[in-house]
């Protein structure tokens, strides 16, 4: 179910969808006499790619989603746990360890470490499975955290959670009724909070990795299609699809992919004897 969900969502992203539409247009043009319909498909494909990569449109889509929650501001309330959700990595020893995390994961981890500096007694929970690699996202983030000065004894790992739902329910067995700060991308925060609330947790949001801003003055940067604006549209669409999936899952009561909330926690304290090489 997880792999099928990821495949379908990947094909529904703006760029793959528009390229598939363009390919259909070429096939119609090459193998049929319906040139008008082929021209329509090709025009729709190219126009779609242009609009999705156009800053005024991309920013207007993503910015309201990202700004629903304010950045984390320290207060007098004690913090027991800071959870950083994983978001991809590679294993390439020719690159520095910070470059082996995805940009999103590095931004999330950096914000988590910043908050940990404000609350040094809190534990950092790092989550994320391997995604085809022998090293999990959680463990890769832990390596970077250690390199940036975080103490091993302050880190907990959740290395088997594949998606936000599993991350939330695994975290619930660790956090219990204690105070939790949740660090994830600003665009992902609403969907993440929904899952954590479903798991019985009420975390304080700490959004990071903001992408959309209207404060772009240079016309060559604002009005020319660029990959970074296409990324903004993809983030908006990815999260919209995710929210639709949450609603559909709740309606049909599909619990096949769910983990047992009563099962033992998979969090692992990184001890001084853990091999992180």
Secondary structure, DSSP 8 states (H G I E B T S, - for coil): -HHHHHHHHHHTSHHHHHHHHHHHHHHHHHHSS-HHHHHHHHHHHHHHHHHHT-HHHHHHHHHHHHTTS------SS---EEEE----B---TTS-GGGGB-HHHHHHHHHHHHHHHHSTTSEEEEE---TTSSS-HHHHHHHHHHHTT--GGGEEEE-S--SHHHHHHHHHHHHTTS-EEEEEEGGGHHHHHHHHHHTT---EEEEE-----S----HHHHSS--HHHHHHHHHHHHHHHHHHHHHHHHHHT--TT---TTS---EEE--TT----
